[in-house]
Amino acid sequence: MNKLIQPVPEREDFSAEPSEAELEAWFERNRDALKESLDVARRQLAEGRSDKRTVAEIIAEGTRRHLAKR
């Protein structure tokens, strides 16, 4: 299973787009986890174990599950 990557916020203003330097720092901090996640996804795709749903279908299912918890 893929590890979840949780960025460490470096700024409080989340309404503004991150600067190029902030993006580079985030990618550098998470480089190993991102690479591992991509390697797993590529292996699963090669083995035919990829999800056939669209992004919209995945989001809709997540929304249904979230609303069902209420």
KOLLUM-122332 format. One record per atom (N, C-alpha, C): x, y, z; residue in three letters. Coordinates in steps of 0.001 Angstrom, whole numbers, padded with zeros to 6 digits, always signed. Atoms other than C-alpha are relative to their C-alpha. Layout:
% KOLLUM-122332
XYZALA
...
% end
This chain:
% KOLLUM-122332
+000843-001175+000000MET
+000000+000000+000000MET
+000892+001242+000000MET
-000757-001239+000088ASN
+001216+003480-000777ASN
-000034+000750+001328ASN
-000049-000834-001191LYS
+002357+005699+002058LYS
-000633+001346-000334LYS
+000530-001335+000189LEU
+000497+008940+002496LEU
+001122+001004+000237LEU
-001014-001041-000131ILE
+002699+011963+002014ILE
-000666+001203+000642ILE
+000586-001130-000702GLN
+001988+014731+004467GLN
+001012+001134+000035GLN
-000946-001118+000020PRO
+003714+018021+003668PRO
-000027+000769+001317PRO
-000107-000837-001191VAL
+004923+020165+006515VAL
-000225+001440-000447VAL
+000242-001368+000440PRO
+003383+023617+006110PRO
+001116+000927+000453PRO
-001055-000949-000322GLU
+006011+026326+005986GLU
-000552+001411+000072GLU
+000589-001336+000009ARG
+003615+029224+005761ARG
-001434-000103+000490ARG
+001358-000024-000526GLU
+000294+030232+007213GLU
-001026+000389-001064GLU
+000932-000482+001013ASP
-001249+031833+004101ASP
-000211-001072-001064ASP
+000260+001075+000941PHE
-002795+028900+002247PHE
-000827+000454-001194PHE
+000781-000485+001132SER
-004790+031107-000127SER
+000897+000335-001184SER
-000932-000362+001066ALA
-001696+032102-002120ALA
+000692-001252-000546ALA
-000744+001100+000603GLU
+000080+029787-004539GLU
+001390-000064+000614GLU
-001361+000090-000543PRO
+003359+028437-003146PRO
+001015+000495-001033PRO
-001057-000484+000895SER
+006495+029971-004580SER
+000758-001195-000587SER
-000813+001050+000616GLU
+008841+027988-006792GLU
+000956-000607+001036GLU
-000926+000482-001037ALA
+011274+027744-003866ALA
-000725-000900+001006ALA
+000769+000828-000935GLU
+008551+026379-001555GLU
-000342-001348-000625GLU
+000292+001260+000687LEU
+007544+023779-004141LEU
+001242-000882-000068LEU
-001254+000764+000080GLU
+011161+022716-004648GLU
+000364-000591+001362GLU
-000314+000492-001345ALA
+011658+022414-000880ALA
-000918-001161+000368ALA
+000953+001070-000303TRP
+008497+020285-000558TRP
+000392-001277-000745TRP
-000390+001171+000782PHE
+009585+017971-003380PHE
+001289-000617+000548PHE
-001252+000523-000559GLU
+013053+017664-001859GLU
-000265-000777+001292GLU
+000318+000684-001260ARG
+011628+016739+001569ARG
-000713-001328-000242ARG
+000839+001173+000249ASN
+009278+014171+000027ASN
+000481-000863-001168ASN
-000510+000677+001194ARG
+011461+012889-002823ARG
-000040-001526+000121ARG
-000056+001459-000149ASP
+011976+009350-001457ASP
-001393-000617+000050ASP
+001366+000532-000100ALA
+008312+008815-000554ALA
-000729+000107-001338ALA
+000624-000155+001321LEU
+007160+010176-003923LEU
+000516-001058-000966LEU
-000591+000997+000896LYS
+009588+007913-005788LYS
-000532-001398+000326LYS
+000506+001307-000407GLU
+008498+004872-003777GLU
-001464-000180-000435GLU
+001410+000070+000382SER
+004823+005647-004400SER
-000153-000191-001511SER
+000051+000157+001456LEU
+005415+006010-008153LEU
+000477-001390-000430LEU
-000487+001345+000328ASP
+007408+002765-008256ASP
-001085-001051+000252ASP
+001081+000935-000326VAL
+004548+000905-006542VAL
-001111+000116-001038VAL
+001074-000205+000977ALA
+001984+002447-008895ALA
+000374-000577-001364ALA
-000448+000553+001297ARG
+004055+001503-011966ARG
-000033-001525+000010ARG
+000050+001460-000101ARG
+004399-002095-010736ARG
-001436-000503-000070ARG
+001401+000407+000002GLN
+000680-002351-010078GLN
-000614+000154-001387GLN
+000501-000215+001357LEU
-000108-000926-013512LEU
+000516-001084-000941LEU
-000589+001037+000842ALA
+002280-003376-015181ALA
-000629-001368+000271ALA
+000622+001273-000380GLU
+000618-006240-013284GLU
-001502-000013-000266GLU
+001426-000075+000289GLY
-002843-005098-014379GLY
-000859+000243+001223GLY
+000739-000226-001238ARG
-003840-004108-010866ARG
-000374+001471+000165ARG
+000347-001412-000104SER
-004803-000527-011688SER
-001505+000176+000132SER
+001412-000317-000191ASP
-008118+001066-010800ASP
-000575+000481-001326ASP
+000598-000343+001295LYS
-010402+001344-013818LYS
-000980+001167+000102LYS
+000939-001104-000168ARG
-012549+004099-012309ARG
+000619+001321-000440ARG
-000471-001345+000322THR
-012323+007713-013423THR
+000216+000767+001299THR
-000211-000835-001175VAL
-011208+010430-011036VAL
-001345+000447+000559VAL
+001329-000435-000450ALA
-014816+011673-010907ALA
-000706-001112+000765ALA
+000632+001125-000698GLU
-016022+008194-009892GLU
+000631-000230+001376GLU
-000697+000170-001272ILE
-013392+007936-007156ILE
-000425+001089+000983ILE
+000424-001111-000851ILE
-014327+011371-005801ILE
-001435-000205+000463ILE
+001404+000233-000360ALA
-018038+010508-005901ALA
-000120-001077+001070ALA
+000039+001060-001014GLU
-017420+007305-003945GLU
+000484+000513+001346GLU
-000512-000577-001242GLY
-015350+009157-001361GLY
-001005+000922+000650GLY
+001023-000907-000515THR
-018069+011766-001015THR
-001144-000793+000624THR
+001071+000852-000544ARG
-020725+009057-000524ARG
+000419-000610+001332ARG
-000478+000609-001247ARG
-018606+007336+002133ARG
+000064+001028+001119ARG
-000116-001051-000999HIS
-017951+010605+003929HIS
-001383+000382+000529HIS
+001355-000386-000408LEU
-021638+011559+003947LEU
-000697-001117+000768LEU
+000616+001139-000696ALA
-022623+008060+005110ALA
+000450-000072+001451ALA
-000522+000021-001379LYS
-020501+008524+008262LYS
-000750+000967+000898LYS
+000674-001043-000809ARG
-022599+011490+009390ARG
-001222-000522+000649ARG
% end
